[in-house]
Amino acid sequence: MTTSTARVLALLEILQGGGLRTVPDLAARLGVDERTVRRYVGHLLELGVPVDSVRGRYGGYRLAPGYRMPPLMLTDEEALAVLLGLLAGRRAGLVTTSAAAGESATAKLLRVLPAALRRRLDALLDTADFTARPRTATPNAPETGVLLELAEAALHRRPVAIGYTDRKGRVSERTVLPYGLVAHAGRWYLTGADPADGEVRTFRLDRITTMDVRPGSFAVPAEFDPAATVLDSLARTPWTHDVSLRIRGSVRHIRTQLPAEIATLSAIPADTDEVPPADSEAGEHAGWVRVRIRAERLEWIPPVLAALDRPFVIERPAALRDLVRALARRLDEHATDDSV
């Protein structure tokens, strides 16, 4: 949905509140000029919504007397799909500007559905539970306008100039070629190229302070994968600890415990001098994979290595070896404790 479409619907919502609305009042509430308000009214008339125009000094617009929005005619499956989509967005923490947006949209959806279907969906909302813990929206969630304008710029291949505050609080102005938007772990990310050097970079939308679409166009590289690019960028973000491991096992198995946003994996060639002696438990021909992790804390890594249940070698830091040994001692104590 484009920004203009959203504002046309917002205009209809205001008019449904009843009474006569002046053009200056509507312009202020919608954040547009008076000429744009008249254009939006024209769109509503084209859609068959009877908007009366009252002329004069105190004139304005109102809905024709007796007009009511007809019930939203969706099948049970269609209504359920829309409702679950709203719930998923709220639980994933991807709402922007206000956490109440998803709740108000759900309420509006239920209000315009036929009564019988509304009762069934109300029953679902009252009785359904979820195993996944909901994410809360970040305090500095990106403005809806920024998200939607970036989406349009990415779709139409338009450069954007942004003001950005990085994780260390440094403020900069830069131009970006927006390749795509990615939702991950309750946040929105923009991935795109810096036209000055061609380097692909990743930006958190909640750290974008200003944005302006610039003239021009660009082409996105063939086979470019925005989601994979963002995950790789997050995994390479500098942290307090730079962890390097060698693990004997398949990439697929290691990924069950160390997803792409946490670790980077690279297979070690079989003839390299770095390969430790074969381990019979892992299989004589099992390959070794180098694992790089950047982390603020190390305490969570030993349990992950234990869950992988594969031979491993800690290259750095030495502190991780101490934590692994401490976990091994605790596990041994628990396994041999007959006091319980």
Salt bridges, closest charged atoms under 4 A:
GLU13 OE2 - ARG111 NH2 3.55
GLU46 OE1 - HIS43 ND1 3.86
ASP76 OD2 - ARG120 NH1 2.72
ASP166 OD2 - ARG170 NE 2.70
ASP194 OD2 - ARG201 NE 3.71
ASP197 OD2 - ARG201 NH2 2.64
ASP206 OD2 - ARG187 NH1 3.59
ASP206 OD2 - ARG204 NH2 2.72
ASP212 OD2 - ARG214 NE 3.25
ASP232 OD2 - ARG236 NE 2.87
ASP242 OD2 - ARG292 NH2 2.92
ASP242 OD2 - ARG316 NH2 3.41
GLU274 OE1 - ARG290 NH2 2.51
GLU299 OE1 - ARG297 NE 3.72
GLU315 OE2 - ARG246 NH1 2.50
GLU315 OE2 - ARG290 NH2 2.57
ASP322 OD1 - ARG325 NH1 3.29
